[in-house]
Amino acid sequence: MSNEAQTPVTEDRNIEMQNSAEFAELRSKFRKFVFPMTIAFLAWYFLYVLLSVFAKGFMGTRVFGDITWGLILGLLQFVTTFAITMYYARWADREFDPRAEALAEKMGGHHR
């Protein structure tokens, strides 16, 4: 362990970073990915809920054996969640994280 104290990050550096063009671009890039993805997933989720409430006949229709559309669509909710998570992780690794790390280095902060 080192006895050297780390230089504390001052509020001025944080404000400087927040006001930088690079941070604004990073925030915009994040929002352009996350907001549409969130809206799409919530629309898909609420469609499932609404079908469960208002289209019981359809959701109860057997596709094969005891498997119904309700079960298939319900399981697809899980598949969609995992797919979005994997898509986001790949996108962040490729697009977002390198820029965030570069900005942190530029501002004298810590990175992984």
C-alpha contacts under 8 A as a table, 3 or more apart, distances in Angstrom:
res1	aa1	res2	aa2	distance
9	V	13	R	6.74
9	V	14	N	7.48
9	V	109	G	7.42
10	T	13	R	5.51
10	T	14	N	6.73
11	E	14	N	5.08
11	E	15	I	6.17
12	D	15	I	5.11
12	D	16	E	5.98
13	R	16	E	4.90
13	R	17	M	6.07
13	R	107	M	7.03
14	N	17	M	5.10
14	N	18	Q	6.07
15	I	18	Q	4.96
15	I	19	N	6.09
16	E	19	N	5.24
16	E	20	S	6.19
17	M	20	S	5.11
17	M	23	F	6.42
17	M	107	M	6.68
18	Q	23	F	5.92
18	Q	24	A	7.34
19	N	23	F	7.05
19	N	24	A	7.27
20	S	23	F	5.38
20	S	24	A	6.44
21	A	24	A	5.06
21	A	25	E	6.13
22	E	25	E	5.09
22	E	26	L	6.12
22	E	103	L	6.98
23	F	26	L	4.92
23	F	27	R	6.04
23	F	103	L	7.37
24	A	27	R	5.14
24	A	28	S	6.04
25	E	28	S	5.05
25	E	29	K	6.04
26	L	29	K	5.12
26	L	30	F	6.19
26	L	96	F	7.16
26	L	99	R	7.20
26	L	100	A	7.14
27	R	30	F	5.12
27	R	31	R	6.17
28	S	31	R	5.13
28	S	32	K	6.06
29	K	32	K	5.18
29	K	33	F	6.48
29	K	96	F	7.71
30	F	33	F	5.34
30	F	34	V	6.04
30	F	96	F	7.27
31	R	34	V	5.09
31	R	35	F	5.55
32	K	35	F	6.09
32	K	36	P	6.77
33	F	36	P	6.20
33	F	37	M	6.39
34	V	37	M	5.18
34	V	38	T	5.94
35	F	38	T	5.10
35	F	39	I	6.12
36	P	39	I	5.08
36	P	40	A	6.05
37	M	40	A	5.16
37	M	41	F	6.14
37	M	84	I	7.91
38	T	41	F	5.18
38	T	42	L	6.06
39	I	42	L	5.18
39	I	43	A	6.03
40	A	43	A	5.16
40	A	44	W	6.21
41	F	44	W	5.06
41	F	45	Y	6.08
41	F	80	T	7.93
42	L	45	Y	4.90
42	L	46	F	5.98
43	A	46	F	5.22
43	A	47	L	5.99
44	W	47	L	5.09
44	W	48	Y	6.37
45	Y	48	Y	5.20
45	Y	49	V	6.42
45	Y	77	Q	7.12
46	F	49	V	4.89
46	F	50	L	5.94
47	L	50	L	5.10
47	L	51	L	6.00
48	Y	51	L	5.14
48	Y	52	S	6.14
48	Y	73	L	7.06
48	Y	74	G	7.41
49	V	52	S	5.02
49	V	53	V	6.35
50	L	53	V	5.10
50	L	54	F	5.82
50	L	55	A	7.50
51	L	54	F	5.25
51	L	55	A	4.73
51	L	56	K	6.85
51	L	58	F	7.92
51	L	59	M	6.91
52	S	55	A	5.87
52	S	56	K	5.67
52	S	59	M	6.34
52	S	70	G	7.20
53	V	56	K	6.29
55	A	58	F	5.38
55	A	59	M	6.21
56	K	59	M	5.04
56	K	60	G	5.84
57	G	60	G	5.17
57	G	61	T	6.20
58	F	61	T	5.18
58	F	69	W	6.91
58	F	70	G	7.81
59	M	68	T	6.42
59	M	69	W	4.89
59	M	70	G	4.26
59	M	71	L	7.81
60	G	68	T	5.53
60	G	69	W	6.39
60	G	70	G	6.17
61	T	68	T	5.30
61	T	69	W	6.03
61	T	70	G	7.91
62	R	65	G	6.71
62	R	66	D	6.15
62	R	67	I	5.55
62	R	68	T	4.20
62	R	69	W	6.63
63	V	66	D	7.66
63	V	67	I	5.74
63	V	68	T	5.34
63	V	69	W	6.50
64	F	67	I	5.51
64	F	68	T	7.34
67	I	71	L	6.41
67	I	72	I	7.22
68	T	71	L	5.28
68	T	72	I	6.36
69	W	72	I	5.02
69	W	73	L	5.97
70	G	73	L	5.28
70	G	74	G	5.92
71	L	74	G	5.00
71	L	75	L	6.11
72	I	75	L	5.25
72	I	76	L	6.18
73	L	76	L	4.90
73	L	77	Q	6.46
74	G	77	Q	5.23
74	G	78	F	7.25
75	L	78	F	5.38
75	L	79	V	6.56
76	L	79	V	4.79
76	L	80	T	5.91
77	Q	80	T	5.13
77	Q	81	T	6.25
78	F	81	T	5.09
78	F	82	F	6.35
79	V	82	F	5.29
79	V	83	A	6.07
80	T	83	A	5.01
80	T	84	I	6.04
81	T	84	I	5.29
81	T	85	T	6.21
82	F	85	T	5.04
82	F	86	M	6.18
83	A	86	M	5.20
83	A	87	Y	6.04
84	I	87	Y	4.99
84	I	88	Y	5.99
85	T	88	Y	5.16
85	T	89	A	6.14
86	M	89	A	5.09
86	M	90	R	6.23
87	Y	90	R	5.30
87	Y	91	W	6.10
88	Y	91	W	4.99
88	Y	92	A	5.91
89	A	92	A	5.15
89	A	93	D	6.08
90	R	93	D	5.15
90	R	94	R	6.12
91	W	94	R	5.18
91	W	95	E	5.62
91	W	96	F	6.95
92	A	95	E	5.34
92	A	96	F	4.54
92	A	97	D	5.49
93	D	96	F	6.36
93	D	97	D	5.45
93	D	98	P	7.09
94	R	97	D	6.97
94	R	98	P	7.04
95	E	98	P	6.47
95	E	99	R	6.98
96	F	99	R	5.50
96	F	100	A	6.18
97	D	100	A	4.96
97	D	101	E	6.01
98	P	101	E	5.16
98	P	102	A	6.12
99	R	102	A	5.02
99	R	103	L	6.13
100	A	103	L	5.12
100	A	104	A	6.15
101	E	104	A	4.99
101	E	105	E	6.13
101	E	111	H	5.81
101	E	112	R	7.84
102	A	105	E	5.12
102	A	106	K	6.10
103	L	106	K	5.00
103	L	107	M	6.13
104	A	107	M	5.16
104	A	108	G	6.11
104	A	109	G	4.89
104	A	110	H	6.26
104	A	111	H	6.41
105	E	108	G	5.01
105	E	109	G	5.68
105	E	110	H	6.76
105	E	111	H	6.95
106	K	109	G	7.59
